Structure formats: structure tokens, C-alpha cells
Amino acid sequence: MKSLIAPLFIASLTAFPVQADDLDQAAKDVCGCLAQPYAELEKALQAVKTDKGNDLSSLMNSKDELTKMMEATQTCMEDLRKQYPEIEADKALQKQVMDKTRQYCPNPLETLDLKAPAG
């Protein structure tokens, strides 16, 4: 799952156009696109920390659902590119949007802690 979400997140942010006057809204819009994949990633990371993480069959059974979710996320990001076309050539604005996006909705993989809970 990490291999699907991380590249999508990075590619979406690095090629993501936004209006210069509304970086906050653009970052929030990106977070909206990433909400479902991030929630699913959080669930998967929690499962890895428990005995459920040893059951890879449940992850494989949800492959079709995961594919549909990733396609919807990609479509969402494409729609945002159309909504915010001005930043495409401006790396500085892209970086600002990426930074704001990380503040509003941190990537679960960036805060990954696989230590099992005490108990």
C-alpha cells in the first residue's frame, strides 16, 4: 500500500498547479483529495502494529477497492490541476503548497511509528 500512496502523493504535489493568491485553499483542496487514501493508510499502519498485520489476505481482498480509491484520488488531483493552472511552472509556489499541505494533513508515512502498543 505504501508503494501506491507515496508516489501519488509526491507526484500530485510536485505537478499540482494552484493560484498564487490562494495557497491555503489549494493545500486544503489537496488534503480533500488525500483524505480517503490517508485514512486507509492509517488503518493499514495500525493493522501492521497488531496481529491483524500478519493477515495479508485481508489486504489482498481489498485490492479492487484500493484501486478504485486511487483512481478517484488521481481524478480529484487532475481536477485540481485544472482549477489552479497558474502554478504549473512556478516551483516556489509548488513548494509552498506542499509545505502547507503537510501542515494541514501530514502524510501518515512521514510520521510512521511501527512500535507495537504497550499492553
Order of alpha helices (4+ residues) and beta strands (2+ residues): alpha-alpha-alpha-alpha-alpha
